[in-house]
Amino acid sequence: MKWFGKGSDNVEDARGLSGGGKAIGGGLGLIVIVIGLFFGTDLSELVSQLPVANTEQAEVKKGSAAAPGLEFVSGVLESTEQVWTAQFQEMGKTYELPVLRVFEGSEQSACGFADAAVGPFYCPADHKVYIDLGFYNDLKERFGAAGDFAQAYVIAHEVGHHVQNLLGISDQLQRARGRLSEKEYNKLSVKLELQADFFAGLWANHAQNLKDFRLEEGDIEEALTAANAIGDDQLQKQSRGEVVPDAFTHGTSAQRMYWFKKGFDTGDINQGDTFNDASLR
């Protein structure tokens, strides 16, 4: 992919800050909200029950020589801003721009404390996407998903969770959590994650029409390779040596590839209702 824009102003570089930055939202650190963990890890296991008081602010940077890696992610974020602003306008709504916060090692979000091991995630309590850029090395070396568009897919997926948050979809899922068994809740979680994959595909469809964005040969294949690598069945085989479908939280490799591709092929948000799709019941 090629991006010729100026990059988003909504990127926070929290690398090098002591204590992983600041605790946002005070008592919100006590609230466990889990929707965006890329590997299917439950953030509640990693959440600190006591918010950290730290008033240190992150400096916002956009890809300067002193901030390697930010130019790319700020460009991807800017393209998602343009695509989703237009999509929300078509729905008669206003799109609130999320913040992409780049951290290193560990971070305190409004959803609690997390370290790099959980992978990229979205926190609905502060409307921020969190990523340790070291994850991209894991994506390439551990999961065999190399390429800049595989990396862009990661961001687009988490921004998809932001879209779900703004539309009230993730909130409905959270309210249902206490009424469902773990097995039934996991089924809803899979549908939420697959819809975020669909939204990532939809972004790719519309981004290719932006004046500052160019898809290159092999880009979509890179995203599909990443989606395949992080399916629940693949991850369970690696970690457990067996597949346990009732424990799926993000969907199989085939499902993740299918829904990303459907989003890319259709570009129609109305085609992404995973919650009422007969194949996912």
Buried (B, 14 or more C-beta within 10 A) or exposed (E): BEBEBEBBEBBBBBBEBEBBBBBBBEEBBEBBBBBBBBBBBEBEEBBBEEBBEBEEEBEBBBBEEEBEBBBBBBBBBBBBBBBBEEBBEEEEEEBEBBBBBBBBEBBBBBBBBBEBEBBBBBBBBBBBBBBBBEBBEBBBEEBEBBBBBBBBBBBBBBBBBBBBBBBEBBBEBBEEBEEEEEEEBBBBBBBBBBBBBBBBBBBBBBBBEBEBBEBEEEBBEBBBBBBBBBBBBBBBEEEEEEBEEEEBBBBBBEBBBBBBBBBBEBBEBEBBEBBEBEEBE
